[in-house]
Amino acid sequence: MKRHWKWLLVVLVAVMLAALAYAIPQFLRLSREAREVDRAFAGYGTALVGQRYADAYRFGGHEFADALSYDQFVQQQRELEQHFGRLKSVQSVGYHISGKGNPYLWSAVIAADFVFEKRTVRFDVALQKENGQWVLYGYKEE
């Protein structure tokens, strides 16, 4: 009976080590991508707050530009400021990053508070990795 438990323990430890050998590189990859997402989102938010709309629009990817022209983008930003006042800050309050496939197709959704003078508005901001760069895919008010 003792021998049976020893083998069971050896198998359990081997399974745990194999799971760790698989998971650790995935966690490291996810950590690196999270830093890149944070950097891209911070740049986008800083450009919006500074009313540098051309710079903010450049954070968009190809699909973003296909769906929304620069003039439409600027119009949306100005309408938001007409309703809520000047944008004072953009703050991430949480995010979800995922990758799948081979090669990895990365995407992220950031819940963000856009703090205007009159009101804070929460948006879900979607990003995806395109040609090695994190780019804006879209956004919607929560």
ABEGO torsion letter per residue (X at the ends): XAAAAAAAAAAAAAAAAAAAAAAAAAAAAAAAAAAAAAAAAAAAAAAAAAGBAAAAAAABBAAAAAABBAAAAAAAAAAAAAAAEBBABBBBAEBBBBBBEOBBBBBBBBBBBBBBAABBBBBBBBBBBBGGBBBBAEBBBX
